[in-house]
Amino acid sequence: MATDFALRRSGHSQQDPNFNLAYLASAQGKASVAAFEGEVKGVLDAVNKGSRDLYLDLQFDPQTARFDSNDMIGGLFFGFLDSQNPPALTNFSYFPADRALPPGEQPVQIGAADAPQQIESHASQPQLKYSRLKNTIFNTYLMGEEQRIALDNEFKLISTAF
């Protein structure tokens, strides 16, 4: 988590591992990671003691088209926790209003090409979750018997509520 924090704070892209490796091997990179290890540990200790809360918030300024957050390290903690899950799960999920339901039949795409769309549906485009429902069902069935049983139980829970 400290490495991720150091890369983000220094403005390095998560998508360029070769450049990140050079930065992390440099004296500046090592010092940055060490400093953030201490900061992350301090925040984690404060959260465990109950003296600090972490917040997941996002503010958008339409005038400048900039995004901001009051708790940058809180967002990193939440992101780190969510990244520990397998691709089919998330700790934090949200859905837009029902008007985002897609019309008609939805195509199915399975495998690596589907991963970026799945990430977008969890991170920045929740309306994709509706169009991805068929993909999610297929992927869950392909992942194994345990996942199939969990999905069947989820559908039973939903249908009994109706």
Summary of the structure (lengths in Angstrom):
residues: 162
radius of gyration: 19.5
end to end distance: 41.8
largest distance: 59.9
contacts: 362
relative contact order: 0.08
helix: 61%
strand: 4%
